[in-house]
Amino acid sequence: MAKPALLPLSEACVLLVGQYNDSERRRVKRWIEQGVIQAVRDGAKFYIPRAEINRLAGGVNGQEMDARATCASE
């Protein structure tokens, strides 16, 4: 079975930061709003392309992502 091209926010959180809870959900949504992560919005739901997860998973941890988000917002 093929892997889905778009992942729901909950699965993306697990792959990007290792867990899914309210704090991590808000963190990933903040990265989306700041343009650090590309996402597709369907109403109130966000989906992250698998290619975006692969791009970000190349050795980037949560602290580095937060630093990117800070730089992007300045």
Summary of the structure (lengths in Angstrom):
residues: 74
radius of gyration: 11.7
end to end distance: 42.6
largest distance: 42.6
contacts: 183
relative contact order: 0.20
helix: 54%
strand: 15%
